[in-house]
Amino acid sequence: MSAVIDDIPFPSQPVRPLEALAAFGDLIRNKEDTRHVFRFFAATQGRTGEAGFRRFCASELGQRVIADRQWLADQLMDRARLESYGPGTFASAYLHYLDSEGLFPLGVYEAAVANNPEHYALLDRDFPQFSAYTWAMSLTHDLYHVLTGYGRDALGEALLLVFTGVQSGSRGSRLLGAMGGLKIRSEIPRWPVGRMMRNAASMARTAAPMPVTDLTALFPLKLDEARQALRLRPDPLYRNTLDTWQGPAPLTVKA
């Protein structure tokens, strides 16, 4: 089995620091254009995400998504079933998050494809398993927000990038989160951004491996129980920092 997994193609490019800096600058100037996110990742990833990708391919979740992508979308879009679990559940918190932010389950993926259709067409054609992995990570991005407690504000997105990067092994995600954090720190020096970044990385190392976990199976649980099942403890410093801040919000990227 491992030999078969090792033979699955993985897209990688040489590390290009100058291109990464240019992509980050473009992303700061145009926060809605996710093409710059992929430019940044392509310039920084190398093969750092490969081990996480192969763990996904070897997992029960990964094999199910690779065989039938629509299954995951169906789990997230069956609103009647999610509502049936009742208030206080992970499902209820997920629906509240979507409604309060004006989002829908496929939004992250569809926005990314719309901004870079050639990239996704190439993945579908030449790297179908990696395309399925990207699909799964995109669709579960909002679940990560709910479970970790990190919001869609600039700070929350930067912290979630660090968390996801540590979990998946993606250098691009960790670096983008760290650079976003440094930009926020430059805008609001009083915020303990470095400590919150370390807390995000620590929580990721302690947590269950979420990229290979069927998070939708936790929907019926109370939100606290779902977090406990994943060994997640949201950082109170992050929430307190936002709740007590009276100044302008940072201008860094919001996803």
C-alpha positions as CSV (number, residue, x, y, z in Angstrom):
1,M,0.0,0.0,0.0
2,S,2.8,2.5,0.9
3,A,4.5,1.8,-2.4
4,V,1.3,2.7,-4.2
5,I,0.8,5.9,-2.1
6,D,4.5,6.9,-2.8
7,D,3.9,6.7,-6.5
8,I,1.0,9.2,-6.5
9,P,2.3,12.4,-8.3
10,F,2.8,15.5,-6.2
11,P,3.2,19.0,-7.7
12,S,6.2,20.8,-6.6
13,Q,8.3,23.8,-7.8
14,P,11.6,25.3,-6.8
15,V,11.6,27.7,-3.8
16,R,11.7,31.3,-5.1
17,P,12.0,33.8,-2.3
18,L,11.7,36.9,-4.4
19,E,8.6,35.7,-6.1
20,A,7.1,34.9,-2.7
21,L,7.8,38.5,-1.5
22,A,6.2,39.9,-4.6
23,A,3.2,37.7,-4.2
24,F,2.8,38.7,-0.6
25,G,3.0,42.4,-1.5
26,D,0.4,41.9,-4.2
27,L,-1.9,40.1,-1.8
28,I,-1.6,42.9,0.7
29,R,-2.6,45.4,-2.0
30,N,-5.5,43.2,-3.3
31,K,-6.8,41.1,-0.4
32,E,-9.6,39.5,-2.4
33,D,-7.4,38.1,-5.2
34,T,-6.4,34.6,-4.1
35,R,-4.2,34.1,-7.1
36,H,-1.5,35.7,-5.0
37,V,-2.0,33.1,-2.3
38,F,-1.2,30.4,-4.8
39,R,1.7,32.3,-6.2
40,F,3.1,32.5,-2.7
41,F,2.5,28.9,-1.9
42,A,4.0,27.8,-5.3
43,A,7.1,29.9,-4.5
44,T,7.6,28.6,-1.0
45,Q,6.2,25.1,-0.7
46,G,8.9,23.0,-2.4
47,R,8.0,19.5,-1.2
48,T,7.1,20.4,2.4
49,G,3.5,19.5,2.0
50,E,4.1,16.2,0.4
51,A,4.2,14.1,3.6
52,G,0.8,15.5,4.7
53,F,-0.6,14.9,1.2
54,R,0.5,11.3,1.3
55,R,-1.0,10.8,4.8
56,F,-4.3,12.1,3.4
57,C,-4.1,9.6,0.4
58,A,-3.4,6.7,2.8
59,S,-6.2,7.7,5.2
60,E,-9.8,6.4,5.1
61,L,-11.0,10.0,4.7
62,G,-8.6,10.7,1.8
63,Q,-9.5,7.6,-0.1
64,R,-13.2,8.4,0.3
65,V,-12.8,11.9,-1.0
66,I,-10.5,10.8,-3.8
67,A,-13.2,8.3,-4.9
68,D,-16.1,10.7,-4.5
69,R,-15.5,14.4,-3.9
70,Q,-19.2,15.1,-3.9
71,W,-19.6,13.1,-0.7
72,L,-17.9,15.8,1.3
73,A,-19.9,18.6,-0.3
74,D,-23.1,16.7,0.5
75,Q,-22.1,16.4,4.2
76,L,-21.7,20.2,4.4
77,M,-24.6,21.3,2.3
78,D,-27.4,19.1,3.8
79,R,-28.8,22.0,5.9
80,A,-31.9,20.1,7.1
81,R,-29.7,17.4,8.6
82,L,-27.3,19.9,10.2
83,E,-30.2,21.8,11.7
84,S,-31.7,18.6,13.1
85,Y,-28.7,18.2,15.5
86,G,-30.0,21.2,17.5
87,P,-28.6,24.2,19.3
88,G,-25.2,24.1,20.9
89,T,-23.8,21.4,18.5
90,F,-20.8,21.7,16.2
91,A,-23.3,21.6,13.3
92,S,-25.3,24.6,14.8
93,A,-22.1,26.6,15.3
94,Y,-21.0,25.9,11.7
95,L,-24.4,27.1,10.3
96,H,-24.2,30.2,12.5
97,Y,-20.7,30.9,11.2
98,L,-21.8,30.6,7.6
99,D,-24.9,32.7,8.1
100,S,-23.3,35.4,10.1
101,E,-20.4,35.7,7.6
102,G,-22.6,35.4,4.5
103,L,-20.8,32.3,3.3
104,F,-21.7,28.9,1.9
105,P,-19.9,25.6,2.1
106,L,-18.3,25.7,-1.4
107,G,-17.4,29.3,-1.2
108,V,-13.7,29.1,-0.4
109,Y,-13.1,26.5,-3.2
110,E,-15.2,28.3,-5.8
111,A,-13.6,31.7,-5.2
112,A,-10.2,30.1,-5.5
113,V,-11.1,28.4,-8.8
114,A,-12.6,31.6,-10.2
115,N,-9.4,33.5,-9.4
116,N,-7.1,30.9,-10.9
117,P,-9.0,28.5,-13.2
118,E,-5.8,27.4,-15.1
119,H,-4.2,26.2,-11.9
120,Y,-7.2,24.1,-10.9
121,A,-7.6,22.7,-14.4
122,L,-4.0,21.6,-14.4
123,L,-4.4,19.9,-11.0
124,D,-7.6,18.1,-12.2
125,R,-5.8,16.9,-15.3
126,D,-2.3,16.0,-14.0
127,F,-2.6,15.6,-10.3
128,P,-6.2,14.3,-9.5
129,Q,-5.3,13.0,-6.0
130,F,-3.7,16.3,-5.1
131,S,-6.7,18.1,-6.6
132,A,-9.0,16.1,-4.3
133,Y,-6.7,17.0,-1.3
134,T,-7.0,20.7,-2.2
135,W,-10.8,20.3,-2.5
136,A,-11.0,18.7,1.0
137,M,-8.8,21.3,2.6
138,S,-10.8,24.1,1.0
139,L,-14.2,22.8,2.0
140,T,-13.1,22.2,5.6
141,H,-11.4,25.6,6.0
142,D,-14.6,27.0,7.5
143,L,-14.8,24.0,9.9
144,Y,-11.3,24.8,11.1
145,H,-12.4,28.4,11.8
146,V,-15.3,27.1,14.0
147,L,-13.3,24.5,15.8
148,T,-10.2,26.6,16.5
149,G,-12.1,29.7,17.4
150,Y,-10.2,31.8,15.0
151,G,-12.4,34.3,13.1
152,R,-12.2,35.7,9.6
153,D,-10.6,38.9,10.8
154,A,-7.0,39.5,9.6
155,L,-5.5,38.2,12.9
156,G,-7.7,35.2,12.9
157,E,-6.8,34.3,9.3
158,A,-3.1,34.6,10.0
159,L,-3.3,32.4,13.1
160,L,-5.3,29.8,11.2
161,L,-2.7,29.7,8.5
162,V,-0.1,29.0,11.1
163,F,-2.3,26.3,12.7
164,T,-3.1,24.7,9.3
165,G,0.5,24.9,8.2
166,V,1.7,23.0,11.3
167,Q,-1.0,20.4,10.9
168,S,-0.4,19.8,7.2
169,G,3.3,20.4,7.1
170,S,2.8,23.2,4.5
171,R,5.7,25.7,4.7
172,G,3.7,28.1,2.5
173,S,0.8,28.2,4.9
174,R,3.1,28.7,7.9
175,L,5.1,31.4,6.2
176,L,2.1,33.3,4.9
177,G,0.6,33.2,8.4
178,A,3.8,34.4,10.0
179,M,4.3,37.2,7.4
180,G,0.7,38.3,7.9
181,G,1.3,38.3,11.7
182,L,4.4,40.5,11.3
183,K,2.4,42.9,9.1
184,I,-0.3,43.1,11.8
185,R,2.3,43.6,14.5
186,S,3.7,46.5,12.5
187,E,0.3,48.1,12.4
188,I,-0.7,47.4,16.0
189,P,2.5,47.0,18.1
190,R,0.6,46.5,21.3
191,W,-0.9,43.3,20.2
192,P,1.0,40.2,21.4
193,V,1.0,38.7,17.9
194,G,4.1,36.6,18.5
195,R,2.7,34.9,21.5
196,M,-0.6,34.2,19.7
197,M,1.4,32.7,16.8
198,R,3.2,30.4,19.2
199,N,-0.1,29.4,20.8
200,A,-1.6,28.6,17.3
201,A,1.4,26.4,16.5
202,S,1.3,24.7,19.9
203,M,-2.5,24.0,19.6
204,A,-1.8,22.4,16.1
205,R,0.9,20.1,17.5
206,T,-1.3,19.0,20.3
207,A,-4.5,18.5,18.2
208,A,-5.6,15.4,16.4
209,P,-4.5,15.3,12.7
210,M,-7.5,17.2,11.3
211,P,-6.6,16.9,7.6
212,V,-7.1,13.1,7.8
213,T,-10.1,13.2,10.2
214,D,-13.7,13.2,9.1
215,L,-14.7,16.4,10.9
216,T,-18.3,16.1,9.6
217,A,-18.7,13.0,11.8
218,L,-18.5,15.4,14.8
219,F,-21.4,17.5,13.7
220,P,-23.9,15.9,16.2
221,L,-21.6,16.6,19.2
222,K,-21.8,19.8,21.3
223,L,-19.1,22.2,20.1
224,D,-17.0,21.8,23.2
225,E,-17.2,18.0,22.9
226,A,-16.1,18.2,19.3
227,R,-13.1,20.3,20.3
228,Q,-12.3,17.9,23.1
229,A,-12.4,15.0,20.7
230,L,-9.8,16.8,18.6
231,R,-7.8,18.0,21.6
232,L,-8.4,21.6,20.6
233,R,-8.3,24.4,23.2
234,P,-9.1,27.8,21.6
235,D,-6.6,30.5,22.6
236,P,-8.3,33.0,25.0
237,L,-5.6,35.5,24.3
238,Y,-6.8,35.9,20.7
239,R,-10.4,36.5,21.7
240,N,-9.5,38.8,24.5
241,T,-7.2,40.8,22.2
242,L,-10.0,41.5,19.8
243,D,-12.7,42.1,22.4
244,T,-10.7,44.7,24.3
245,W,-9.2,46.5,21.3
246,Q,-10.7,50.0,20.7
247,G,-8.6,51.1,17.7
248,P,-8.9,50.5,13.9
249,A,-8.7,46.9,12.6
250,P,-5.4,45.9,10.9
251,L,-5.4,46.1,7.1
252,T,-3.7,42.8,6.4
253,V,-5.4,40.1,4.2
254,K,-8.7,38.7,5.2
255,A,-9.8,35.4,3.5
